[in-house]
Amino acid sequence: MKMDSLKWIIFSCLLCLYGTEAYKILAVFPLPSKSHGILGDNMVKHLLDAGHEVTYITPYYKETKTHPNLKQIDVSANKEVINENTMDIKLVMAGIINLEDPDLVFDMMFTIASKTLENPNVQEMMRNQKFDVVVAEYMFVDLYSSFATVFQCPLVWFSTVNPHWMIMNLIDGPLNPAYNADYTHNRVTPFTFYDRVMELWHQVVEQYKLTHKYYYHEVGAYEKSIVPMLKEKGIPVPEYNEVRYNGSLVLGNSQVAISDAIALPPNYKHIGGYHIDDEVKPLPENLKKIMESNKNGIIYFSLGSNIKSKDLPVEIKEGILDVFKGLKQTVIWKFEEVLANAPKNVHIVQWAPQQSILAHPNLVLFVTHGGLLSITETIHHGVPVVSIPVFADQFQNAKRAEIQGYGRNVRLTPNLPKDLKKAMDDVLGNPSYASVAKELSKAYHHRQTKPKDEINFWIDHVVQTRGAPHLRSVAISLPYYQRYFLDVLAIILISLLTIIYAVAKLWCSLTSKSNGKYKTN
Ligand SMILES: *[C@@H]1O[C@H](CO)[C@@H](O)[C@H](O)[C@H]1NC(C)=O
């Protein structure tokens, strides 16, 4: 604690020397999901490290005061909507939880967002606080944009996944569905004809729902929880559309080396990997021993923080253990319960310092659920993967790893153990997977600034330039009919139809006259 405050004082002095101003920042990360908590915590950490004062809306309230400049707003009530047990892998496998259903996802995210805005802790904060900038996690509803209106300050969106049409909608316009799939779809370019048709159809339908169905839900919540607050504070009440499209910037948890190279507006910034520590923390003694115990290498297996290995069906668990038993490598399996019948070369750990394991030179393979944090960490350290995607963007991440050539992809079916064995044998037996992982790692690391410096630079830029209006895409103000030339298309179509109609009419009258002649004759 003492050491921490000392570090902080030295840091603040250094910042004074460099002349960066300290801001009051509101960080909005209300989703009760562990990986989102990791992203929120690390964002807040970097902002605090830069000397700012941060108010953090989080469902993971920590009793112990963690930093003199941090104030937490507790929204743990959001755990009533989703929590660690929502993602039972058996329910996902049986199709009972279908997170590819946009209506279900919207419902969940909308409930969390409206609950957050209604939360008495949040309401009190809106009443009493002032901020220079709001950083809000985008989760498929736009409601958190209203914090920026309440505080009359710029808004920075934070996007947890690779750039997709919904987030780009808010600062520029949807991406091209000819090469950019919805984040939940198992599609990576190049698309087939069918893929393109399906993406176009899906994105047009969803776009319609966004503006005609979901929109009214959001306006309802805005009128209920925000408008009274604006009135109380004497702030003129803007239209909801003015609020939601007013974001200055998107900070995206993405990196081009592990996503697609696509054209993005100047106010989208890649900051993927910012949650990864600069220095690798040393492994605990027992794990260090295991990591060095086998000259054939170590395999690390973890399904991430939302999905639990213990929820896998028993036959699959046993099948996987059988596969591991036959390997000459040693396996570290992050598993939430004690497995009595684990073979000698399998070590079960309840918790694992994933980054430190991935950093170890003896690690030869990472078997992962393909979450973006795990994928980013694996490329950070240049380790090949076998992915078992379960939901959300994991299918796309896993498929991209396969297409880029640093991994294989296994579906979560009763056949998993057999498929897993094939995929693992392939990746372990073929050095090209590891060498692609190393090459991508090099491309990923070779950049001018670290992701955390990128965050602080752009937040500073947005505050200094009062919302960075010069970075805003000119396309955002264009209605769709102008953007896609639908008006021009309509004129061409109408003209063509008119000409065809006129020619047909003329033709008919000419032929009917001559027909008439024959009849009278
Ligand atoms: C829009 O953003 C600017 C700065 O970026 C802010 O000053 C203004 O209050 C915002 N307007 C609304 C309606 O949120």
The ligand as a MOL file (V3000), in Angstrom:
LIG
                    3D

  0  0  0     0  0            999 V3000
M  V30 BEGIN CTAB
M  V30 COUNTS 14 14 0 0 0
M  V30 BEGIN ATOM
M  V30 1 C -22.3010 16.1280 -27.8500 0
M  V30 2 O -20.9110 16.1200 -27.6160 0
M  V30 3 C -20.3420 17.3520 -27.2250 0
M  V30 4 C -18.8500 17.2140 -27.0980 0
M  V30 5 O -18.3360 16.1290 -27.7130 0
M  V30 6 C -20.9430 17.7900 -25.9200 0
M  V30 7 O -20.4020 19.0310 -25.5340 0
M  V30 8 C -22.4580 17.9010 -26.0600 0
M  V30 9 O -23.0230 18.2020 -24.8130 0
M  V30 10 C -23.0230 16.5820 -26.5720 0
M  V30 11 N -24.4400 16.7300 -26.8870 0
M  V30 12 C -25.3500 15.8440 -26.4980 0
M  V30 13 C -26.7420 16.0850 -26.9420 0
M  V30 14 O -25.0650 14.8810 -25.8240 0
M  V30 END ATOM
M  V30 BEGIN BOND
M  V30 1 1 1 2
M  V30 2 1 1 10
M  V30 3 1 2 3
M  V30 4 1 3 4
M  V30 5 1 3 6
M  V30 6 1 4 5
M  V30 7 1 6 7
M  V30 8 1 6 8
M  V30 9 1 8 9
M  V30 10 1 8 10
M  V30 11 1 10 11
M  V30 12 1 11 12
M  V30 13 1 12 13
M  V30 14 2 12 14
M  V30 END BOND
M  V30 END CTAB
M  END
